[in-house]
Amino acid sequence: GVAKSETSEIGSNAFGKCTALTDLVFYNVSVFSSGAFDGCSKVTNIRINYKDTTSDDFRISETAFPSKTGVTIKGYGGKVKDYAIKRGYTYSSLFPPSPVSSSLNNSKYAKIELTGVKNNAAYPNDTVKIKVTPTIDDGKSTSDYAVKDVEVTADEKIAVKLVETAAKYQVFSFVMPESVTSIYVTMAKKSSVVAGTL
């Protein structure tokens, strides 16, 4: 059977061991308490339509849903996606992907690789990583150039974090917004890049 909920909280053990349930659909639920659906052995599909899944108001107890394989959970990223990964569920985003473009001030001095982006689009609330490798004309890596700035903009400027520095590249990340996003990387000769200014 299908369970649809309009309430904002599912209490502890509210539907525990309801073996007839196969599909769960939630509209305004922001709290899933411990054991809420534990033991519901036939559940295969969970859809959480609550959009603000990164807020403190949204909570999913580690034991809210059945501990089993073969479950697909759909939601708006954030804690729903984290929960799906932790439980070994298949995750599917309810957000449509948003377009992403990237460019350099001079493409002969660097190569950009994006992860979290497919067909020039990414899902909102997903983490996008930007790997920047300084290069010279023939595409070989060089230590003569460095990243001076990484700017990500959508409707406004997006916060970018440096997450990895290696001998031949740097990796930056940001959380994808719900709108068209542009990435612009500025490269400069190493002598003109001041350490710690990014």
N, C-alpha and C positions, 0 to 999 in steps of 0.2 A: 504494500500500500504506500501511499504518498502522504507525508505529513507536511502541511504548510503552516507557518507561524507568523502572526502579526504582532506578537508580544515583543518586549525589548530584552527580556532575560529568560533563559531556560535554566531552571533550578537543578540542584544536585539530584541525580538519579530520577529525573522527571519522566523519562521514557526508558529507563534501564530495562534491558531484556525484552523489549517489544519486538519480537522476532518477525512480525508481519511487515514492518517498515522496510522499504527498499530505496525510496527517494525522499530526501529531506530538502525543503525549500524554505529559506528564511528571508524576510523582507526588512524588518527593522530591528532584528536581534543584534545586540552589541555585547551580550554576556552569555557565554556557554559554560555552565558550572560543571564541576567534577561529576563524572559518571552520567551526565545528562542522557546520553544515548549508548552508554557502554552495554555490551551484550546484545545489541541489535545486530544480530549476525547476518541478516540479509541486506543491510544497507550497502549500496554500491555507488550512489550518487548523492552528493551534498552540494547545495547551491546557497551561498551566503551573499545576499544582495546589499548588505550594509557597505557603504562606500568608504567611510573614514576608518579604514582598518589599521592605520598607523597611530591613531590617537590613544591616549591612556584610558578612554572610556570603553574601548573595544578590548575584550578579553576572551580567550579560549583556554579553558583548563586543559592540561596535558591529557587528561582522561575523559574529556567531554564526548568523544566519538569512539566507535569500536576500534579495537586494536586488531586489524586484519589487513590483508592485501586485497587488491582489486577494487579499491575505492577511488573515485574521482571526485575532487572537490573544486568547485568553481567559485571565484571571488575576485575582489578588487585588490589583489596584491597584499603588501604589508604582512600583517600577522597571519592572515589566512594562508598565504603562500609559505611562510615560514613553518606554520603548523603542518601543512601538507608534506613538506620536505622531511620534517622531523618524524612524522608518522609513516613515511614510505608510501603516501598516497600520490596519485597522479594529480598534478595541479593544472588548471586551465583558467586563464584570465578572462574576466568579463569586460575589461576595458578593450576598446579597439586599439590597435597599435597606432602610435603617432609618428609622423615623419621625422627623420633625423638627417641632417646634412653636416658634413665636416669639410673644413678648408684650412689651408696654411697661408701665411704671408708669402712664402716662397717654397713651392713644392719640391725644388731640387735639393733642399737642405734637410728634409725629414720625410719619414713615412709614418702614416697614421693607420693603426689597426683598432677597430672597435669590437668589443664583445658585449653581448646583450642586445645587439642590433641585427635584425634579419630583414633583407630586402629593403634597406634604408628606412626601417621603422623599428620602434621599440614600444613595449607596453609600459604605461604609466605605473609608477611606484617600483619598477624594476631598476636595478643598478646597472648603469652603463659604464664600461671601462674604456679608457682611451690610452692606448699604448703608443708612445711617440719615440721613434728611433731616429736620431740625427743621421743624415746620409750626405754623401757627395754626389756629383753628377751621375756616376755610374751605378748608383744605388747601394754602394758599399757603406758600411757604418763609418762614422767619423767622430772624433772627439773635439773637432774644431767648433762645432755648433751646439747650442743648448736651448732648451725651452725657456723662453722669456715670459710667456703668459699663455694660459688656457682660459678662454672665455666661453661659457655656455649660456645661451639666451633662449628664452621662449617668450612668454608675455612679459617677463622680467628676467634679470640676471639670476642664474642658478648657481648655488654653492658647489664648488669643485674642490675635491680633496686629492692631495698627492698620496697615493697608497703604496707605491713601490718605486725604489730607485735602484737601478743596477748599473753596471759599468757601461752598457751600450744603449740603455733605454730608460724611460720613466713611464709609470702608469698612474693615471688620474682617474677619479670616478665621480659620478653624480647620480642622483635619483631622478629618473625620467619623469617629467611633468605630463599633464594631460593635453599638451598642445605641441604644435610644430616646434622643433628644437634645432638650433644651429650651434655648431662647435667651431670655434676659430682658434687655431694654434699659431702663436707668434714665435718664430725662431730667431736667434741672433748669434753673432760670434761670441764665443765663450768669454772673451775679455770684456764684453759690454753687458753681460748678465751678472747682476749682483746677487750673491748668495742670500737666500732667505727672503727675497722680495716677491715670490710667487704667492 
